[in-house]
């Protein structure tokens, strides 16, 4: 936006400068029209450069927003993967704990431990893990 204001100020300065010079000869008036056309051409070139810069800035802003979104998505997916991995580890540990409890129960039955026979071990439920 500031670049457009600058271009318009330059245009006004150039146009006012070219209008202030008044001549009476035909050669000088042809020279003035040539200068005016040359200035208009340069102004068009400047405008196209400004447009190109603005488009480049907009594209960069869109790309940075897209890359930020991609990074966020990747982070969420990584957290979900870690959550699933931890849930799987919890299930494995619970299975091992149950196996160990069964082994302890079998050993205590073989040895004839009366305390174990009187107090049945309450069954522990494995909490359901949600992915």
JONORZI-V854096 format. One record per pair of residues at least 6 apart in sequence whose ideal C-beta (glycine too) atoms are under 8 Angstrom apart, sorted by the first residue. I is the first residue (numbers start at 1). GAP is how many residues later the second one is. If there is no record, write none. Layout:
[[I:GAP] [I:GAP]]
This chain:
[[3:47] [3:50] [3:51] [4:46] [7:36] [7:39] [7:40] [7:43] [10:33] [10:36] [11:32] [14:25] [14:29] [15:24] [18:14] [18:17] [18:18] [18:21] [21:11] [23:6] [23:9] [80:51] [83:48] [84:47] [87:42] [87:43] [87:44] [90:39] [91:35] [91:38] [94:32] [98:26] [98:28] [101:20] [105:11] [105:16] [108:8] [109:7] [109:8]]
